[in-house]
Amino acid sequence: MPAYRPLKIATSEITPRAVYLQRREFLAAGVFGAMSLLSARGAQASPLSTVPSIYKVDEMPTPREDVTTYNNFYEFGLDKADPAALSGAFKPLPWAITVDGMAGKPGTFDVEQIMKEFPIEERTYRMRCVEGWSMVIPWNGFPLAALLDKVEPLGNAKYVAFETVVRPDEMPGQKSVFQSLPWPYVEGLRLDEARHPLTLLAVGLYGETLPNQNGAPIRLVVPWKYGFKGIKSIVRITLTDTQPMNTWQVANAQEYGFYANVNPKVDHPRWSQATERRIGESGFFNTGRHPTLPFNGYADEIAGLYAGMDLRANY
């Protein structure tokens, strides 16, 4: 396990086995370790003009320091601190995002222009990682539905597929350090999930543009699903009539499904999902646990999307 972690680690904190087995190969690429943590944190950050939103949980936000230094973004490395330390060379601008597939008006859009077209809202959401830890994050972004409406999905479109950029020269984790994860990272939602008002395309956090390590310049946020559904650094969104695979489903379908809805009654095969550890609460390595809420506390808003479904079979 990573050397900086405490000796006593709950099973819910354990990185998937396939990731761990590739860790030494990644560490061999030590040339990237010279990038400074400070420069990565500040890369490309600038204030955003935002408008208030009704979507806000009444909970203490996780400190920005924790949000920007403790996360998974395997394109930059396998440890929680790697994205902040190794993303300094990543260039989030200029950036274009292509929306294609079953759309009446497909196109390629400049992210900076999109940010001017759609009002940027302030939304504070819970985020629950499949590994058993959680945060409360003040995001800045706009509804994914706004972009989908712009391209006019066709009547036979049922799903939305997402794809992350591939830049191995800027993203050291893509240089064959993790053979069991095929690049690019991909994700997917049902169209009704994608169009739900809670589903956000985030372009910032804490009132500033997204840091590289958090998915700059644009990422997906779906607060009732486990965090790995929040694909980062998106370059393509495709409307389709076929349920897309997601990267973790490809890597290990027995442990990671398409839906990935937060469900405390459905355990991961290797750990319980009944509780979670809130990062930044009473110290960075606080060992206190909180009960995990169905749909991460958003059941009132989205449970109807899954009426009649077997949420154990559709995990």
C-alpha positions as a Python dict, from the first residue, in 0.01 Angstrom:
ca = {
    (1, 'M'): (0, 0, 0),
    (2, 'P'): (111, 361, -43),
    (3, 'A'): (381, 456, 206),
    (4, 'Y'): (210, 771, 326),
    (5, 'R'): (-106, 590, 442),
    (6, 'P'): (-160, 497, 808),
    (7, 'L'): (-89, 136, 905),
    (8, 'K'): (-449, 55, 993),
    (9, 'I'): (-662, 80, 680),
    (10, 'A'): (-1027, -14, 654),
    (11, 'T'): (-1116, -249, 370),
    (12, 'S'): (-1333, 26, 226),
    (13, 'E'): (-1018, 228, 164),
    (14, 'I'): (-843, -41, -40),
    (15, 'T'): (-754, 38, -399),
    (16, 'P'): (-876, -231, -644),
    (17, 'R'): (-624, -516, -679),
    (18, 'A'): (-560, -451, -1048),
    (19, 'V'): (-459, -94, -967),
    (20, 'Y'): (-223, -199, -689),
    (21, 'L'): (-45, -454, -908),
    (22, 'Q'): (47, -178, -1153),
    (23, 'R'): (170, 67, -890),
    (24, 'R'): (540, -23, -914),
    (25, 'E'): (534, 19, -1290),
    (26, 'F'): (394, 365, -1244),
    (27, 'L'): (650, 461, -983),
    (28, 'A'): (921, 366, -1229),
    (29, 'A'): (818, 667, -1433),
    (30, 'G'): (975, 890, -1167),
    (31, 'V'): (1056, 1167, -1407),
    (32, 'F'): (711, 1306, -1353),
    (33, 'G'): (765, 1333, -979),
    (34, 'A'): (963, 1650, -1037),
    (35, 'M'): (644, 1842, -1105),
    (36, 'S'): (564, 2049, -800),
    (37, 'L'): (243, 2006, -602),
    (38, 'L'): (207, 2381, -568),
    (39, 'S'): (212, 2451, -938),
    (40, 'A'): (-39, 2174, -1005),
    (41, 'R'): (-284, 2314, -752),
    (42, 'G'): (-277, 2658, -904),
    (43, 'A'): (-268, 2559, -1271),
    (44, 'Q'): (-521, 2750, -1482),
    (45, 'A'): (-734, 2852, -1179),
    (46, 'S'): (-933, 3170, -1230),
    (47, 'P'): (-1251, 3316, -1077),
    (48, 'L'): (-1586, 3221, -1229),
    (49, 'S'): (-1894, 3435, -1264),
    (50, 'T'): (-2173, 3226, -1112),
    (51, 'V'): (-2540, 3243, -1021),
    (52, 'P'): (-2703, 3088, -711),
    (53, 'S'): (-2883, 2756, -739),
    (54, 'I'): (-3155, 2576, -543),
    (55, 'Y'): (-2939, 2263, -552),
    (56, 'K'): (-2741, 2289, -232),
    (57, 'V'): (-2708, 2053, 63),
    (58, 'D'): (-2707, 2201, 410),
    (59, 'E'): (-2377, 2046, 513),
    (60, 'M'): (-2028, 2178, 577),
    (61, 'P'): (-1826, 2174, 253),
    (62, 'T'): (-1508, 1972, 251),
    (63, 'P'): (-1200, 2201, 270),
    (64, 'R'): (-1074, 2296, -74),
    (65, 'E'): (-730, 2167, 19),
    (66, 'D'): (-870, 1817, 62),
    (67, 'V'): (-1086, 1830, -250),
    (68, 'T'): (-787, 1925, -464),
    (69, 'T'): (-529, 1689, -313),
    (70, 'Y'): (-722, 1368, -236),
    (71, 'N'): (-895, 1211, -533),
    (72, 'N'): (-878, 943, -801),
    (73, 'F'): (-774, 1042, -1153),
    (74, 'Y'): (-577, 746, -1281),
    (75, 'E'): (-468, 926, -1595),
    (76, 'F'): (-220, 1100, -1362),
    (77, 'G'): (-136, 817, -1124),
    (78, 'L'): (-263, 557, -884),
    (79, 'D'): (-235, 729, -545),
    (80, 'K'): (-479, 987, -414),
    (81, 'A'): (-209, 1258, -413),
    (82, 'D'): (-82, 1184, -764),
    (83, 'P'): (-334, 1393, -962),
    (84, 'A'): (-234, 1710, -780),
    (85, 'A'): (136, 1631, -795),
    (86, 'L'): (156, 1509, -1155),
    (87, 'S'): (-92, 1721, -1351),
    (88, 'G'): (108, 2041, -1381),
    (89, 'A'): (193, 1983, -1748),
    (90, 'F'): (-168, 1924, -1850),
    (91, 'K'): (-313, 2197, -2076),
    (92, 'P'): (-689, 2240, -2028),
    (93, 'L'): (-723, 2529, -2274),
    (94, 'P'): (-801, 2564, -2556),
    (95, 'W'): (-1055, 2283, -2536),
    (96, 'A'): (-1332, 2154, -2759),
    (97, 'I'): (-1602, 1900, -2681),
    (98, 'T'): (-1776, 1705, -2957),
    (99, 'V'): (-2141, 1604, -2916),
    (100, 'D'): (-2244, 1354, -3181),
    (101, 'G'): (-2438, 1036, -3252),
    (102, 'M'): (-2818, 1038, -3258),
    (103, 'A'): (-2859, 1414, -3258),
    (104, 'G'): (-3034, 1649, -3495),
    (105, 'K'): (-2769, 1915, -3459),
    (106, 'P'): (-2439, 1749, -3363),
    (107, 'G'): (-2136, 1968, -3333),
    (108, 'T'): (-1804, 2053, -3175),
    (109, 'F'): (-1812, 2330, -2920),
    (110, 'D'): (-1545, 2545, -2758),
    (111, 'V'): (-1569, 2506, -2382),
    (112, 'E'): (-1506, 2874, -2312),
    (113, 'Q'): (-1791, 2968, -2546),
    (114, 'I'): (-2023, 2716, -2381),
    (115, 'M'): (-1945, 2869, -2044),
    (116, 'K'): (-2061, 3205, -2177),
    (117, 'E'): (-2376, 3060, -2333),
    (118, 'F'): (-2502, 2868, -2029),
    (119, 'P'): (-2522, 3038, -1687),
    (120, 'I'): (-2273, 2886, -1444),
    (121, 'E'): (-2449, 2782, -1125),
    (122, 'E'): (-2317, 2726, -774),
    (123, 'R'): (-2419, 2380, -655),
    (124, 'T'): (-2305, 2205, -338),
    (125, 'Y'): (-2337, 1828, -371),
    (126, 'R'): (-2243, 1526, -167),
    (127, 'M'): (-1989, 1300, -338),
    (128, 'R'): (-1963, 935, -233),
    (129, 'C'): (-1666, 733, -359),
    (130, 'V'): (-1718, 362, -420),
    (131, 'E'): (-1415, 307, -194),
    (132, 'G'): (-1610, 418, 114),
    (133, 'W'): (-1510, 782, 161),
    (134, 'S'): (-1708, 1097, 88),
    (135, 'M'): (-1691, 1474, 48),
    (136, 'V'): (-1924, 1773, 17),
    (137, 'I'): (-1812, 1978, -282),
    (138, 'P'): (-1921, 2326, -402),
    (139, 'W'): (-1927, 2277, -780),
    (140, 'N'): (-1972, 2539, -1049),
    (141, 'G'): (-2132, 2429, -1372),
    (142, 'F'): (-2443, 2398, -1588),
    (143, 'P'): (-2697, 2120, -1642),
    (144, 'L'): (-2593, 1856, -1893),
    (145, 'A'): (-2949, 1882, -2025),
    (146, 'A'): (-2872, 2232, -2155),
    (147, 'L'): (-2599, 2100, -2384),
    (148, 'L'): (-2809, 1802, -2491),
    (149, 'D'): (-3100, 2031, -2579),
    (150, 'K'): (-2864, 2231, -2796),
    (151, 'V'): (-2789, 1929, -3017),
    (152, 'E'): (-3150, 1800, -3020),
    (153, 'P'): (-3139, 1428, -2937),
    (154, 'L'): (-3330, 1209, -3182),
    (155, 'G'): (-3628, 1004, -3068),
    (156, 'N'): (-3439, 675, -3078),
    (157, 'A'): (-3156, 797, -2851),
    (158, 'K'): (-3169, 618, -2516),
    (159, 'Y'): (-2821, 658, -2370),
    (160, 'V'): (-2537, 908, -2347),
    (161, 'A'): (-2174, 795, -2371),
    (162, 'F'): (-1876, 1003, -2253),
    (163, 'E'): (-1506, 993, -2336),
    (164, 'T'): (-1199, 1143, -2168),
    (165, 'V'): (-906, 1297, -2353),
    (166, 'V'): (-599, 1083, -2429),
    (167, 'R'): (-272, 1277, -2391),
    (168, 'P'): (-4, 1044, -2258),
    (169, 'D'): (263, 1312, -2283),
    (170, 'E'): (64, 1526, -2037),
    (171, 'M'): (-109, 1247, -1845),
    (172, 'P'): (164, 1010, -1721),
    (173, 'G'): (-82, 749, -1600),
    (174, 'Q'): (-178, 678, -1963),
    (175, 'K'): (173, 566, -2054),
    (176, 'S'): (97, 197, -2019),
    (177, 'V'): (124, 207, -1643),
    (178, 'F'): (-215, 47, -1593),
    (179, 'Q'): (-264, -218, -1858),
    (180, 'S'): (-604, -334, -1730),
    (181, 'L'): (-762, 7, -1789),
    (182, 'P'): (-809, 71, -2161),
    (183, 'W'): (-773, 435, -2258),
    (184, 'P'): (-963, 651, -2312),
    (185, 'Y'): (-1167, 642, -1993),
    (186, 'V'): (-1534, 607, -2087),
    (187, 'E'): (-1863, 638, -1903),
    (188, 'G'): (-2235, 633, -1974),
    (189, 'L'): (-2580, 730, -1851),
    (190, 'R'): (-2933, 661, -1956),
    (191, 'L'): (-3075, 960, -2138),
    (192, 'D'): (-3327, 1032, -1863),
    (193, 'E'): (-3044, 1027, -1606),
    (194, 'A'): (-2838, 1260, -1822),
    (195, 'R'): (-3128, 1503, -1860),
    (196, 'H'): (-3217, 1506, -1490),
    (197, 'P'): (-3180, 1856, -1338),
    (198, 'L'): (-2923, 1731, -1083),
    (199, 'T'): (-2683, 1607, -1352),
    (200, 'L'): (-2413, 1869, -1393),
    (201, 'L'): (-2129, 1947, -1628),
    (202, 'A'): (-1886, 2109, -1386),
    (203, 'V'): (-1633, 2366, -1500),
    (204, 'G'): (-1522, 2481, -1155),
    (205, 'L'): (-1528, 2432, -781),
    (206, 'Y'): (-1520, 2678, -494),
    (207, 'G'): (-1591, 2963, -739),
    (208, 'E'): (-1281, 2902, -953),
    (209, 'T'): (-1217, 2708, -1273),
    (210, 'L'): (-1148, 2339, -1224),
    (211, 'P'): (-791, 2251, -1126),
    (212, 'N'): (-624, 2002, -1356),
    (213, 'Q'): (-638, 1730, -1093),
    (214, 'N'): (-1016, 1760, -1058),
    (215, 'G'): (-1102, 1716, -1424),
    (216, 'A'): (-1026, 2045, -1600),
    (217, 'P'): (-1171, 2197, -1797),
    (218, 'I'): (-1505, 2010, -1789),
    (219, 'R'): (-1629, 1701, -1608),
    (220, 'L'): (-1948, 1516, -1522),
    (221, 'V'): (-2108, 1525, -1175),
    (222, 'V'): (-2395, 1287, -1096),
    (223, 'P'): (-2440, 1319, -718),
    (224, 'W'): (-2656, 1011, -656),
    (225, 'K'): (-2400, 777, -815),
    (226, 'Y'): (-2059, 663, -698),
    (227, 'G'): (-1782, 905, -782),
    (228, 'F'): (-1621, 702, -1060),
    (229, 'K'): (-1923, 787, -1277),
    (230, 'G'): (-1801, 1149, -1275),
    (231, 'I'): (-1583, 1126, -1584),
    (232, 'K'): (-1321, 1401, -1610),
    (233, 'S'): (-1166, 1608, -1890),
    (234, 'I'): (-1443, 1519, -2136),
    (235, 'V'): (-1379, 1551, -2511),
    (236, 'R'): (-1675, 1358, -2653),
    (237, 'I'): (-2042, 1302, -2568),
    (238, 'T'): (-2231, 1059, -2790),
    (239, 'L'): (-2606, 994, -2805),
    (240, 'T'): (-2680, 630, -2877),
    (241, 'D'): (-2952, 364, -2865),
    (242, 'T'): (-2716, 108, -2710),
    (243, 'Q'): (-2618, 94, -2343),
    (244, 'P'): (-2250, 198, -2334),
    (245, 'M'): (-1988, 26, -2122),
    (246, 'N'): (-1796, 222, -1863),
    (247, 'T'): (-1426, 179, -1795),
    (248, 'W'): (-1457, 5, -1458),
    (249, 'Q'): (-1723, -224, -1599),
    (250, 'V'): (-1482, -323, -1876),
    (251, 'A'): (-1201, -376, -1624),
    (252, 'N'): (-1406, -579, -1374),
    (253, 'A'): (-1774, -631, -1455),
    (254, 'Q'): (-1825, -851, -1145),
    (255, 'E'): (-1754, -557, -916),
    (256, 'Y'): (-1860, -247, -1113),
    (257, 'G'): (-2184, -211, -1304),
    (258, 'F'): (-2336, 42, -1539),
    (259, 'Y'): (-2564, 221, -1293),
    (260, 'A'): (-2339, 257, -986),
    (261, 'N'): (-2617, 417, -782),
    (262, 'V'): (-2517, 470, -419),
    (263, 'N'): (-2691, 191, -229),
    (264, 'P'): (-2594, 109, 131),
    (265, 'K'): (-2777, -224, 101),
    (266, 'V'): (-2567, -347, -190),
    (267, 'D'): (-2209, -407, -79),
    (268, 'H'): (-1906, -402, -301),
    (269, 'P'): (-1786, -765, -322),
    (270, 'R'): (-1483, -672, -110),
    (271, 'W'): (-1627, -425, 142),
    (272, 'S'): (-1946, -290, 294),
    (273, 'Q'): (-2115, 18, 151),
    (274, 'A'): (-2327, 79, 462),
    (275, 'T'): (-2106, 357, 600),
    (276, 'E'): (-1857, 615, 476),
    (277, 'R'): (-1570, 829, 603),
    (278, 'R'): (-1607, 1202, 540),
    (279, 'I'): (-1276, 1346, 425),
    (280, 'G'): (-1163, 1660, 607),
    (281, 'E'): (-1388, 1602, 906),
    (282, 'S'): (-1209, 1625, 1241),
    (283, 'G'): (-876, 1575, 1074),
    (284, 'F'): (-773, 1436, 738),
    (285, 'F'): (-759, 1076, 861),
    (286, 'N'): (-1070, 1087, 1079),
    (287, 'T'): (-1180, 729, 1150),
    (288, 'G'): (-1543, 813, 1232),
    (289, 'R'): (-1805, 657, 1003),
    (290, 'H'): (-2135, 799, 880),
    (291, 'P'): (-2433, 599, 755),
    (292, 'T'): (-2450, 603, 375),
    (293, 'L'): (-2785, 725, 245),
    (294, 'P'): (-2976, 558, -41),
    (295, 'F'): (-2895, 739, -365),
    (296, 'N'): (-2647, 942, -156),
    (297, 'G'): (-2936, 1134, -1),
    (298, 'Y'): (-3102, 1230, -331),
    (299, 'A'): (-3377, 966, -327),
    (300, 'D'): (-3659, 1222, -316),
    (301, 'E'): (-3537, 1373, -642),
    (302, 'I'): (-3436, 1069, -845),
    (303, 'A'): (-3580, 744, -704),
    (304, 'G'): (-3860, 761, -960),
    (305, 'L'): (-3606, 705, -1238),
    (306, 'Y'): (-3565, 348, -1114),
    (307, 'A'): (-3923, 256, -1024),
    (308, 'G'): (-3976, -117, -1067),
    (309, 'M'): (-3607, -192, -1123),
    (310, 'D'): (-3410, -451, -929),
    (311, 'L'): (-3132, -232, -789),
    (312, 'R'): (-2928, -537, -690),
    (313, 'A'): (-2926, -677, -1040),
    (314, 'N'): (-2879, -331, -1191),
    (315, 'Y'): (-2587, -230, -970),
}
